Amino acid sequence: MFVANRSTFRLLLWKTLAWLVLAALLVALCYFVVDREVARYVYDQGFASHYALKWVTLPPPILQAWAPAVIAALMIRRVWGPLHRCERALLAACVAIIVADQFRESLSYVFGRYWPETWIDNNPSFIRDGAYGFHPFHSGSAYGSFPSGHSTRILAVASVLWIAYPKLRLACGLVSVAEALGLIGMNYHFVGDVIAGGFVGAIVGAWTYTFVQESDLSSGVS
């Protein structure tokens, strides 16, 4: 049963709408001006040969894989009393990373964008085939570039920590930027994909943390 605090959710709703408008403008700018130029530059410079860029893209799927186990452990822990602040933040982060990535899966089908390079099942790509653009409601591995799943996952977690622990904001920002540079530097995603994924993750993370905080999980807990 949720605590009656409509103003909190109304404010978050207005912020979400503003974020969505900003995200749409940035993605449109990237699509027409930035994405192709950056993809060509990254390919010509051979950044994908730098293993450090690939390394920073590895944690998000690992975090998501362990999230259900952590949620189960927290539910068992709840038997012995209300969750503490750090436990609520951890719960919100785990729920957010799962929900955000599933939402991203749905959006990838809605938008159906080609990838910058050929990575999966000989998929058509911008670099190899000149394939560029959105193909709404097309399924299959060839159309999964938008939005980025990795940036969605990392921002889902980072946004929860950003809200819960303001002192960690610098670290959250640095990790998010490093993830974005890895994805773009490896040519896994266009710049617009990374921006869109970041917005999706941040929005889901913010809503998830707010729901956790406003629920009876937080009743009587400092």
C-alpha positions as CSV (number, residue, x, y, z in Angstrom):
1,M,0.0,0.0,0.0
2,F,1.6,3.3,-1.1
3,V,1.9,6.4,1.0
4,A,-0.4,9.1,-0.3
5,N,2.1,11.6,-1.7
6,R,0.7,12.6,-5.0
7,S,2.8,15.7,-5.3
8,T,6.0,13.6,-5.5
9,F,4.6,11.6,-8.4
10,R,3.2,14.6,-10.2
11,L,6.6,16.3,-10.0
12,L,8.3,13.2,-11.3
13,L,5.8,12.9,-14.1
14,W,6.4,16.5,-15.3
15,K,10.2,15.9,-15.1
16,T,9.8,12.7,-17.1
17,L,7.9,14.5,-19.8
18,A,10.6,17.1,-20.0
19,W,13.3,14.4,-20.2
20,L,11.4,12.7,-23.0
21,V,11.2,15.9,-25.0
22,L,14.9,16.6,-24.5
23,A,15.8,13.0,-25.4
24,A,13.7,13.2,-28.6
25,L,15.5,16.4,-29.6
26,L,18.9,15.0,-29.0
27,V,18.2,11.7,-30.7
28,A,16.9,13.6,-33.8
29,L,20.0,15.8,-33.9
30,C,22.2,12.7,-33.6
31,Y,20.3,10.9,-36.3
32,F,20.6,13.6,-38.9
33,V,24.0,15.2,-38.0
34,V,26.1,13.1,-35.6
35,D,25.6,9.3,-35.8
36,R,27.0,8.5,-39.2
37,E,30.0,10.8,-38.9
38,V,30.9,9.3,-35.5
39,A,30.4,5.7,-36.7
40,R,32.7,6.3,-39.7
41,Y,35.3,8.1,-37.5
42,V,35.3,5.3,-34.9
43,Y,35.7,2.7,-37.6
44,D,38.5,4.5,-39.5
45,Q,40.4,5.1,-36.2
46,G,40.2,1.4,-35.3
47,F,39.1,2.2,-31.7
48,A,37.6,-1.3,-31.4
49,S,41.1,-2.8,-31.1
50,H,41.5,-1.2,-27.7
51,Y,40.5,-3.8,-25.2
52,A,39.9,-1.2,-22.4
53,L,36.9,0.1,-24.4
54,K,35.4,-3.4,-24.6
55,W,36.1,-4.1,-20.9
56,V,33.9,-1.2,-19.7
57,T,30.9,-2.6,-21.7
58,L,31.0,-6.0,-19.8
59,P,29.5,-5.2,-16.4
60,P,25.9,-4.2,-17.3
61,P,24.8,-7.7,-18.4
62,I,26.5,-9.3,-15.4
63,L,24.6,-6.9,-13.0
64,Q,21.3,-7.8,-14.7
65,A,22.0,-11.5,-14.5
66,W,22.5,-11.3,-10.7
67,A,19.7,-8.9,-10.0
68,P,16.9,-11.6,-9.5
69,A,19.0,-13.4,-7.0
70,V,19.6,-10.2,-5.0
71,I,15.9,-9.4,-5.1
72,A,15.1,-12.9,-3.8
73,A,17.6,-12.4,-1.0
74,L,16.1,-9.1,0.0
75,M,12.6,-10.5,0.1
76,I,13.8,-13.2,2.5
77,R,15.6,-10.5,4.5
78,R,12.3,-8.6,4.7
79,V,10.9,-11.4,6.9
80,W,13.1,-10.1,9.8
81,G,12.0,-6.6,9.5
82,P,11.8,-3.5,7.3
83,L,14.6,-2.9,4.9
84,H,17.2,-0.3,5.7
85,R,18.0,2.6,3.4
86,C,20.9,0.8,1.6
87,E,18.8,-2.3,1.2
88,R,15.9,-0.3,-0.3
89,A,18.3,1.4,-2.7
90,L,19.7,-2.0,-3.7
91,L,16.2,-3.4,-4.3
92,A,15.3,-0.4,-6.4
93,A,18.4,-0.7,-8.5
94,C,17.8,-4.5,-9.1
95,V,14.2,-4.0,-10.1
96,A,15.1,-1.0,-12.2
97,I,17.8,-2.8,-14.3
98,I,15.4,-5.6,-15.1
99,V,12.4,-3.5,-15.9
100,A,14.4,-0.9,-17.9
101,D,16.0,-3.6,-20.1
102,Q,12.7,-5.3,-20.8
103,F,11.2,-1.9,-21.7
104,R,14.2,-1.3,-23.9
105,E,13.5,-4.6,-25.7
106,S,10.0,-3.4,-26.4
107,L,11.3,-0.1,-27.8
108,S,13.8,-1.8,-30.0
109,Y,10.9,-3.6,-31.7
110,V,9.0,-0.4,-32.0
111,F,11.9,1.5,-33.6
112,G,13.8,-1.3,-35.4
113,R,17.1,0.4,-36.1
114,Y,20.1,-1.0,-37.9
115,W,23.4,-1.4,-36.1
116,P,26.6,0.7,-36.8
117,E,28.6,-2.5,-37.6
118,T,27.9,-6.1,-38.3
119,W,28.1,-8.1,-35.0
120,I,25.2,-10.6,-34.9
121,D,24.2,-13.3,-37.4
122,N,25.7,-11.4,-40.3
123,N,23.3,-8.5,-39.6
124,P,23.2,-5.6,-42.1
125,S,24.9,-2.5,-40.8
126,F,25.9,1.0,-41.7
127,I,29.6,0.4,-42.0
128,R,29.4,-2.7,-44.1
129,D,26.3,-2.3,-46.1
130,G,25.4,1.4,-45.8
131,A,22.2,0.3,-44.0
132,Y,20.9,3.2,-41.9
133,G,17.7,4.2,-40.4
134,F,14.6,3.0,-38.5
135,H,12.3,0.3,-39.5
136,P,9.4,0.4,-37.1
137,F,7.9,-2.9,-35.8
138,H,10.6,-5.1,-37.4
139,S,11.8,-7.9,-35.2
140,G,15.1,-9.8,-35.4
141,S,18.7,-9.3,-34.5
142,A,19.3,-6.9,-37.4
143,Y,17.0,-4.2,-35.8
144,G,18.1,-4.0,-32.2
145,S,20.4,-1.1,-32.1
146,F,18.0,1.5,-30.6
147,P,18.0,2.2,-27.7
148,S,21.2,0.8,-26.3
149,G,20.6,-2.0,-23.7
150,H,24.0,-1.4,-22.0
151,S,23.4,2.3,-21.4
152,T,19.8,1.5,-20.3
153,R,21.1,-0.9,-17.7
154,I,23.9,1.3,-16.4
155,L,21.7,4.4,-16.1
156,A,18.9,2.5,-14.4
157,V,21.4,1.6,-11.6
158,A,23.2,4.9,-11.7
159,S,20.0,7.0,-11.4
160,V,18.9,5.1,-8.3
161,L,22.3,5.7,-6.6
162,W,22.2,9.3,-7.9
163,I,19.0,9.9,-6.0
164,A,19.7,7.8,-2.9
165,Y,23.3,8.9,-2.3
166,P,24.1,12.4,-3.6
167,K,27.7,12.0,-2.5
168,L,28.0,9.3,-5.2
169,R,26.9,11.5,-8.1
170,L,30.4,12.1,-9.4
171,A,31.1,8.4,-9.4
172,C,27.8,7.7,-11.1
173,G,28.5,10.3,-13.8
174,L,32.0,9.0,-14.5
175,V,30.8,5.4,-14.7
176,S,28.0,6.4,-17.1
177,V,30.3,8.4,-19.3
178,A,32.8,5.6,-19.4
179,E,30.1,3.1,-20.5
180,A,28.9,5.5,-23.2
181,L,32.5,5.9,-24.5
182,G,33.0,2.2,-24.5
183,L,29.8,1.6,-26.5
184,I,30.5,4.3,-29.0
185,G,34.2,3.5,-29.2
186,M,33.5,-0.1,-30.0
187,N,30.9,1.0,-32.6
188,Y,28.4,-1.2,-30.8
189,H,25.9,1.7,-30.9
190,F,25.3,5.0,-32.5
191,V,25.5,8.1,-30.3
192,G,21.7,8.5,-30.5
193,D,21.2,4.9,-29.3
194,V,23.3,5.5,-26.2
195,I,21.5,8.8,-25.4
196,A,18.1,7.1,-25.8
197,G,19.1,4.1,-23.7
198,G,20.5,6.4,-21.0
199,F,17.2,8.4,-20.8
200,V,15.1,5.2,-20.6
201,G,17.3,3.8,-17.8
202,A,17.3,7.0,-15.9
203,I,13.6,7.4,-16.1
204,V,12.9,3.9,-15.0
205,G,15.4,4.1,-12.2
206,A,13.9,7.3,-10.9
207,W,10.4,6.0,-10.9
208,T,11.4,2.7,-9.4
209,Y,13.3,4.3,-6.5
210,T,10.4,6.7,-5.9
211,F,7.9,3.8,-5.7
212,V,10.2,1.9,-3.3
213,Q,10.6,4.9,-1.1
214,E,6.9,5.7,-1.1
215,S,5.7,2.2,-0.4
216,D,5.2,0.6,3.0
217,L,8.8,-0.8,2.7
218,S,10.0,2.5,4.0
219,S,7.5,2.8,6.8
220,G,9.2,3.5,10.1
221,V,12.7,3.0,8.6
222,S,15.3,5.7,9.0
